[in-house]
Amino acid sequence: MVFAGFIGFFFYRDGEALIQTLHKGRMKLLGFSFSVDPLATIHNIVTGVVYGIFGAASAQATLPLLFFSLPEYQVLSYLGPPLLFYH
C-alpha cells in the first residue's frame, strides 16, 4: 500500500508531463494521431470509478448517521456498513 501511494503521488504530481511524453512517443511510433484519445478515455474511466467508490463510502457513512440518531447508536453508523458486508 505504501508503494502504491508513493507511485500514485508521482503520477498525480507529474501526470500531465507523462501524458505529453506518451503522446509524443505515440506520434513517433505510429506516425498518426487517433481520432479518440485513448489516454483521455482511460483518465475519464478511472476518475469515474474513484468518484463512485468515494461516493458510495460517504453514503454508507452518512445515511446510518442520519437514521441512527440516538447517541448510543451512533457507533453503528461507523461500524455498521463494514459489519454488514463482512458478516
C-alpha positions in Angstrom: 0.0 0.0 0.0 2.8 2.4 0.8 4.4 1.7 -2.6 1.1 2.3 -4.4 0.7 5.6 -2.5 4.3 6.5 -3.4 3.7 5.8 -7.1 0.3 7.5 -7.1 1.9 10.7 -5.7 4.3 11.0 -8.6 1.6 10.2 -11.1 -0.6 12.9 -9.6 2.3 15.4 -9.5 3.8 14.7 -12.9 0.8 13.2 -14.7 0.5 15.9 -17.3 4.2 15.6 -18.3 3.8 11.8 -18.5 0.7 12.2 -20.8 2.6 14.6 -23.1 5.6 12.2 -23.3 3.2 9.3 -24.2 1.5 11.5 -26.9 4.9 12.3 -28.4 6.1 8.7 -28.3 2.9 7.5 -29.9 3.2 10.1 -32.7 6.8 9.0 -33.3 6.0 5.3 -33.2 2.8 5.3 -35.2 3.1 8.4 -37.2 -0.5 9.5 -36.8 -3.0 10.5 -34.2 -6.1 8.7 -33.1 -9.5 10.4 -33.6 -10.4 9.4 -30.0 -7.6 9.8 -27.5 -7.2 6.5 -25.6 -5.4 8.2 -22.7 -8.2 10.7 -22.2 -10.7 7.8 -22.2 -8.7 5.9 -19.6 -8.5 9.0 -17.5 -12.3 9.5 -17.6 -12.9 5.9 -16.7 -10.5 5.9 -13.7 -11.9 9.2 -12.5 -15.5 7.9 -12.6 -14.6 4.8 -10.7 -12.8 6.7 -8.0 -15.7 9.1 -7.6 -18.1 6.2 -7.4 -16.1 4.5 -4.7 -15.8 7.6 -2.6 -19.5 8.5 -3.2 -20.6 5.0 -2.1 -18.3 5.1 1.0 -19.6 8.6 2.0 -23.2 7.5 1.6 -22.6 4.4 3.7 -21.2 6.5 6.4 -23.7 9.4 6.3 -27.1 7.6 5.9 -26.7 5.4 9.0 -25.6 8.6 10.9 -28.9 10.1 10.0 -31.1 7.1 10.8 -29.3 6.1 14.0 -29.7 9.5 15.6 -29.7 8.2 19.2 -26.3 8.8 20.8 -25.8 5.2 21.8 -26.5 4.0 18.2 -24.1 6.5 16.5 -21.3 4.0 16.8 -23.3 1.8 14.5 -23.1 4.4 11.8 -19.3 3.9 11.7 -19.2 0.2 12.3 -22.5 -0.8 10.7 -21.7 -1.0 6.9 -18.4 -2.9 7.3 -20.1 -5.4 9.7 -23.0 -5.9 7.3 -20.7 -6.5 4.3 -18.2 -8.8 6.1 -20.6 -10.7 8.3 
